Amino acid sequence: MDEISLATQTTFAELLQRCLDAEFDETYSERGRFVRVRSRGKTYWHFRIAENGQRRQIYVGPYADASITDRVQRFGGIKSDFKERQELVRSLVAAGLPSPDRFNGAIAEAVWKAGFFRLRGVLVGTLAFQAYAGPLGIKLRGSPLQTQDINFAQFWGISENIGDEMPPIVDVLRRVDETFEPMPHVSDPFVSTRYRNKQRFVVDMLVPNRGSDDHQARPARMKALGNSGAQPLRHLDYLIHAPERSVLLHKGGIPVTIPRAERYAIHKLIVAVSRDAQAKSAKDILQSATLIEALSARRPNELADAWYKAWSAGPRWREKLEAGSARLPAETRALLADLVADQTPRASRQGKST
């Protein structure tokens, strides 16, 4: 496995911290600027931006309004930091870290700016897998990075009780591509959990199913997501429990919330045996194997704990774990087996206490 240099890891850590610290203004683009305009003896803030070759000027508010002026001044600092973060992103990509293609990046950026991650949503799937390169200090290449869909997940309890909400998902997606359309759910034509554009790019909204199997077929209404629908899935609560933060290397960096790498690795073993499509199952195993190899050196205790959390969930989980791990390459399977055996006492105690 190719590792990135210590200097590159340090640069990524700096970018992550700066992205998390930045108070990015969601209303005004980094490409514009604020100006003061005098009118009838008073001063007002306006925002100027060039779009499609034409200059627009947007009214912001009175200069005398301290809250507006403070916001403008802070935005100036954020804009400057944005340019510096762009340079960090470029250097990380040049060092071999993966970056999403422009469309994937634009979707993730729009969802971020709409407040999804602030509302404790989690990016899952292959785009999340790309975001493990920096935190784990490894290079990721090839088919495990390729995707034609993006998946977002949130716990229903969080969505229902957080007391805030973002616009409906379809409205957010149409800011990127107006051809996105909601796809009616098979069990409820008035609720959508999937959105597709003319190029057949798909965005799925997901929610853990911790109830009966009857709930698997019925979409859930997600209050914090503008009352958009989400598809209930088994094992998703395990995946998105206690997630971590990372950055997608797009523009000035997009701070995202992703599953813990060790839970992602184990979860892929579980879902691989439930896939209808052989190609997707093979990609699941390849992603799992990649993370297991990296985590065995960097987070061995956490990986073992993640295995035992899943193992202790019951016989059906154990069957899937055994079937999934049997599909791993022989060396990776042996590595995981040795690690789990070495960590058995510690992981078992933790599993029983939770």
C-alpha positions as CSV (number, residue, x, y, z in Angstrom):
1,M,0.0,0.0,0.0
2,D,1.3,3.4,-1.0
3,E,1.6,5.9,1.9
4,I,1.7,9.6,1.6
5,S,4.6,11.6,3.1
6,L,4.6,13.0,6.6
7,A,4.6,16.5,5.1
8,T,1.5,15.7,3.0
9,Q,-0.2,14.3,6.1
10,T,0.6,17.5,7.9
11,T,-0.8,19.6,5.1
12,F,-4.0,17.6,5.1
13,A,-4.4,18.0,8.8
14,E,-3.9,21.8,8.4
15,L,-6.5,21.9,5.6
16,L,-9.0,19.9,7.7
17,Q,-8.6,22.2,10.7
18,R,-8.9,25.4,8.6
19,C,-12.0,24.0,6.8
20,L,-13.6,23.2,10.1
21,D,-12.7,26.6,11.6
22,A,-13.9,28.6,8.6
23,E,-17.2,30.4,8.9
24,F,-18.0,30.0,5.3
25,D,-20.8,32.4,4.1
26,E,-23.4,30.4,2.3
27,T,-25.1,33.3,0.6
28,Y,-22.3,35.0,-1.2
29,S,-19.8,33.5,-3.6
30,E,-16.1,33.6,-3.1
31,R,-15.9,35.1,-6.6
32,G,-17.6,38.3,-5.6
33,R,-16.8,41.2,-3.3
34,F,-18.7,43.6,-1.0
35,V,-18.7,47.3,-1.7
36,R,-20.1,50.4,0.1
37,V,-22.6,52.4,-1.9
38,R,-23.9,55.9,-0.9
39,S,-27.5,56.7,-1.6
40,R,-29.5,59.7,-0.3
41,G,-27.0,60.5,2.4
42,K,-26.7,57.0,3.7
43,T,-24.2,54.1,3.1
44,Y,-25.3,50.6,2.2
45,W,-23.5,47.3,1.6
46,H,-23.9,45.7,-1.8
47,F,-22.4,42.6,-3.2
48,R,-20.9,42.6,-6.7
49,I,-20.3,39.4,-8.8
50,A,-19.8,38.6,-12.4
51,E,-22.0,35.8,-13.7
52,N,-22.2,34.6,-17.3
53,G,-20.2,37.6,-18.4
54,Q,-22.5,40.1,-16.7
55,R,-22.0,42.0,-13.5
56,R,-24.7,41.8,-10.8
57,Q,-25.1,43.9,-7.7
58,I,-27.0,42.6,-4.8
59,Y,-28.4,44.7,-1.9
60,V,-27.1,43.5,1.4
61,G,-28.1,46.1,4.0
62,P,-27.2,49.3,5.9
63,Y,-23.6,50.0,6.7
64,A,-24.8,51.3,10.1
65,D,-26.2,47.9,11.0
66,A,-23.3,46.5,13.1
67,S,-24.3,42.9,12.6
68,I,-24.2,43.2,8.8
69,T,-20.9,45.1,8.8
70,D,-19.4,42.5,11.1
71,R,-20.5,39.8,8.8
72,V,-19.0,41.5,5.8
73,Q,-15.7,42.0,7.5
74,R,-15.6,38.4,8.6
75,F,-16.4,37.3,5.1
76,G,-13.3,39.2,3.8
77,G,-11.1,37.1,6.1
78,I,-12.9,33.9,5.0
79,K,-12.4,34.8,1.3
80,S,-8.7,35.3,1.9
81,D,-8.4,32.0,3.7
82,F,-10.4,30.3,0.9
83,K,-7.7,31.2,-1.6
84,E,-5.0,29.8,0.7
85,R,-7.1,26.6,1.2
86,Q,-7.3,26.3,-2.6
87,E,-3.5,26.2,-2.7
88,L,-3.5,23.5,0.0
89,V,-6.0,21.4,-2.0
90,R,-3.9,21.7,-5.2
91,S,-0.8,20.6,-3.4
92,L,-2.6,17.6,-1.8
93,V,-4.0,16.5,-5.2
94,A,-0.5,16.9,-6.7
95,A,0.9,14.7,-4.0
96,G,-1.5,11.9,-5.1
97,L,-4.6,12.2,-2.9
98,P,-7.9,11.7,-4.7
99,S,-10.3,14.4,-5.5
100,P,-13.9,14.1,-6.6
101,D,-14.8,14.9,-10.2
102,R,-16.3,18.3,-10.7
103,F,-19.9,17.2,-10.6
104,N,-19.5,15.0,-7.5
105,G,-17.7,17.9,-5.8
106,A,-20.4,20.4,-6.8
107,I,-23.2,18.1,-5.3
108,A,-21.2,17.6,-2.0
109,E,-20.5,21.4,-1.8
110,A,-24.2,22.3,-2.3
111,V,-25.4,19.9,0.3
112,W,-22.7,21.1,2.7
113,K,-23.6,24.8,2.2
114,A,-27.3,23.9,2.7
115,G,-26.4,22.8,6.2
116,F,-26.6,19.0,5.9
117,F,-23.4,18.3,7.9
118,R,-24.2,21.0,10.5
119,L,-27.4,19.0,11.0
120,R,-25.4,15.9,11.8
121,G,-25.8,14.2,8.4
122,V,-23.2,11.8,7.2
123,L,-21.8,11.2,3.7
124,V,-21.6,7.5,3.0
125,G,-20.6,5.3,0.0
126,T,-17.7,5.7,-2.4
127,L,-17.4,9.4,-2.2
128,A,-16.9,9.0,1.6
129,F,-14.3,6.3,0.9
130,Q,-12.2,8.8,-1.1
131,A,-12.1,11.0,2.0
132,Y,-10.1,8.4,4.0
133,A,-6.9,9.0,2.2
134,G,-5.9,12.0,4.2
135,P,-6.8,10.8,7.7
136,L,-5.2,7.4,7.1
137,G,-2.2,8.7,5.2
138,I,-2.6,6.5,2.2
139,K,-3.0,6.8,-1.6
140,L,-6.2,5.5,-3.1
141,R,-6.5,4.7,-6.8
142,G,-8.6,2.8,-9.3
143,S,-12.0,1.3,-9.4
144,P,-12.8,1.7,-5.7
145,L,-13.0,5.4,-6.3
146,Q,-15.4,5.4,-9.2
147,T,-19.0,6.2,-8.6
148,Q,-22.1,7.4,-10.4
149,D,-24.1,8.1,-7.3
150,I,-23.8,9.9,-3.9
151,N,-25.4,8.7,-0.7
152,F,-26.3,10.8,2.3
153,A,-27.6,9.5,5.7
154,Q,-29.1,10.8,8.9
155,F,-30.6,9.2,12.0
156,W,-34.4,9.8,12.1
157,G,-34.3,10.8,15.8
158,I,-31.7,13.5,15.1
159,S,-33.7,14.7,12.1
160,E,-36.9,14.9,14.1
161,N,-35.5,16.6,17.2
162,I,-32.6,18.8,16.2
163,G,-34.9,21.8,15.9
164,D,-33.5,23.1,12.6
165,E,-33.8,22.3,9.0
166,M,-32.3,22.7,5.5
167,P,-34.2,23.2,2.2
168,P,-35.7,20.1,0.6
169,I,-33.0,18.0,-1.0
170,V,-34.4,18.4,-4.5
171,D,-34.1,22.2,-4.3
172,V,-30.5,21.9,-3.2
173,L,-29.7,19.5,-6.0
174,R,-31.3,21.7,-8.6
175,R,-28.9,24.5,-7.6
176,V,-26.2,22.3,-9.3
177,D,-28.3,20.7,-12.1
178,E,-31.9,21.8,-12.8
179,T,-32.6,18.4,-14.5
180,F,-32.7,16.6,-11.1
181,E,-36.1,15.0,-10.5
182,P,-37.5,13.1,-7.5
183,M,-38.1,9.5,-8.2
184,P,-41.4,8.3,-6.6
185,H,-40.9,5.6,-4.0
186,V,-42.5,2.2,-4.9
187,S,-44.4,2.0,-1.6
188,D,-45.4,5.7,-1.5
189,P,-45.6,7.8,-4.7
190,F,-45.8,11.0,-2.8
191,V,-42.4,10.5,-1.1
192,S,-39.0,10.4,-2.8
193,T,-35.8,9.1,-1.4
194,R,-33.9,9.1,-4.7
195,Y,-33.1,11.9,-7.2
196,R,-31.8,11.5,-10.7
197,N,-30.7,13.9,-13.4
198,K,-30.8,13.5,-17.2
199,Q,-27.4,11.9,-17.2
200,R,-28.8,9.3,-14.8
201,F,-26.6,10.4,-11.9
202,V,-28.3,9.3,-8.7
203,V,-28.5,10.9,-5.2
204,D,-29.9,8.7,-2.4
205,M,-31.1,9.8,1.0
206,L,-30.8,7.0,3.7
207,V,-31.9,6.4,7.2
208,P,-31.2,3.5,9.6
209,N,-33.9,0.9,10.0
210,R,-33.8,-0.2,13.6
211,G,-37.4,-1.4,13.7
212,S,-39.2,-4.4,12.1
213,D,-38.6,-5.5,8.5
214,D,-42.0,-4.0,7.7
215,H,-40.3,-0.6,7.8
216,Q,-37.7,-1.5,5.2
217,A,-40.1,-0.9,2.4
218,R,-41.6,2.4,3.7
219,P,-39.7,5.7,3.3
220,A,-39.2,7.9,6.3
221,R,-40.0,11.6,6.3
222,M,-36.9,13.6,7.5
223,K,-37.9,16.8,9.3
224,A,-34.4,18.4,9.3
225,L,-34.0,17.6,5.6
226,G,-36.9,19.9,4.6
227,N,-39.3,16.9,5.1
228,S,-37.5,15.0,2.3
229,G,-37.8,11.3,2.3
230,A,-35.1,8.7,3.2
231,Q,-34.8,5.0,2.5
232,P,-34.5,2.8,5.7
233,L,-31.6,0.4,5.6
234,R,-30.4,-2.3,7.9
235,H,-26.9,-2.0,9.4
236,L,-26.8,1.7,8.6
237,D,-27.0,2.6,12.3
238,Y,-23.8,0.7,12.9
239,L,-22.1,2.5,10.0
240,I,-22.9,6.1,10.9
241,H,-22.6,5.8,14.7
242,A,-19.9,8.3,16.1
243,P,-18.7,9.5,12.7
244,E,-15.4,11.4,11.9
245,R,-14.6,14.5,9.9
246,S,-12.6,14.8,6.8
247,V,-12.2,17.0,3.7
248,L,-13.1,16.4,0.0
249,L,-10.4,18.0,-2.1
250,H,-12.7,20.2,-4.2
251,K,-12.2,24.0,-4.6
252,G,-11.0,25.2,-1.1
253,G,-11.9,21.9,0.5
254,I,-15.3,20.7,1.6
255,P,-15.5,19.6,5.2
256,V,-17.6,16.5,5.4
257,T,-18.7,14.0,8.1
258,I,-18.0,10.4,7.2
259,P,-18.3,7.1,9.0
260,R,-15.5,6.0,11.2
261,A,-13.0,4.2,8.8
262,E,-13.0,1.0,10.9
263,R,-16.8,0.8,10.9
264,Y,-16.9,1.5,7.1
265,A,-14.4,-1.4,6.6
266,I,-16.5,-3.9,8.6
267,H,-19.8,-2.6,7.2
268,K,-18.6,-3.3,3.7
269,L,-18.0,-7.0,4.6
270,I,-21.6,-7.2,5.8
271,V,-23.3,-5.5,2.8
272,A,-21.1,-7.3,0.2
273,V,-22.9,-10.5,0.8
274,S,-26.3,-8.8,0.4
275,R,-25.6,-7.2,-2.9
276,D,-27.5,-8.3,-6.0
277,A,-24.9,-6.9,-8.3
278,Q,-21.6,-8.8,-8.4
279,A,-19.7,-5.7,-9.5
280,K,-20.8,-3.7,-6.5
281,S,-20.1,-6.6,-4.1
282,A,-16.5,-6.8,-5.5
283,K,-16.0,-3.1,-5.0
284,D,-17.3,-3.4,-1.4
285,I,-14.7,-6.1,-0.7
286,L,-11.9,-4.1,-2.4
287,Q,-12.7,-1.0,-0.3
288,S,-12.9,-3.1,2.9
289,A,-9.6,-4.8,2.2
290,T,-7.9,-1.4,1.5
291,L,-9.1,0.0,4.8
292,I,-8.3,-3.1,6.8
293,E,-4.7,-3.1,5.6
294,A,-4.3,0.6,6.5
295,L,-6.1,0.4,9.8
296,S,-4.2,-2.7,11.0
297,A,-1.2,-0.4,11.2
298,R,-2.8,2.8,12.2
299,R,-5.9,2.0,14.3
300,P,-5.6,-1.7,15.2
301,N,-7.5,-1.5,18.5
302,E,-10.3,0.5,16.9
303,L,-10.6,-2.0,14.0
304,A,-10.8,-4.9,16.4
305,D,-13.5,-3.1,18.5
306,A,-15.5,-2.3,15.3
307,W,-15.4,-6.0,14.4
308,Y,-16.6,-7.1,17.8
309,K,-19.4,-4.5,18.0
310,A,-20.7,-6.0,14.8
311,W,-20.0,-9.6,15.9
312,S,-21.9,-9.1,19.1
313,A,-25.0,-7.8,17.3
314,G,-26.4,-11.3,16.8
315,P,-26.2,-14.5,14.7
316,R,-27.4,-13.0,11.4
317,W,-24.6,-10.4,11.6
318,R,-22.1,-13.1,12.4
319,E,-23.1,-15.1,9.3
320,K,-22.6,-12.0,7.1
321,L,-19.3,-11.2,8.7
322,E,-18.0,-14.7,8.1
323,A,-19.3,-14.8,4.5
324,G,-17.9,-11.3,3.8
325,S,-14.5,-11.9,5.3
326,A,-14.2,-15.1,3.4
327,R,-14.2,-13.0,0.2
328,L,-11.2,-11.0,1.3
329,P,-7.8,-11.6,-0.3
330,A,-6.0,-14.4,1.6
331,E,-3.4,-12.1,3.1
332,T,-5.9,-9.5,4.2
333,R,-8.1,-12.2,5.7
334,A,-5.2,-13.6,7.7
335,L,-4.2,-10.0,8.8
336,L,-7.8,-9.4,10.1
337,A,-8.0,-12.8,11.8
338,D,-4.7,-12.2,13.6
339,L,-5.7,-8.7,14.6
340,V,-9.0,-9.9,16.0
341,A,-7.4,-12.7,17.8
342,D,-4.8,-10.5,19.4
343,Q,-7.4,-7.9,20.5
344,T,-10.0,-10.4,21.7
345,P,-9.9,-9.6,25.5
346,R,-10.0,-5.9,25.1
347,A,-12.7,-5.9,22.3
348,S,-14.8,-8.4,24.1
349,R,-14.9,-6.4,27.3
350,Q,-15.9,-3.3,25.4
351,G,-18.6,-5.2,23.5
352,K,-20.2,-6.4,26.7
353,S,-20.2,-3.0,28.3
354,T,-22.1,-1.3,25.5
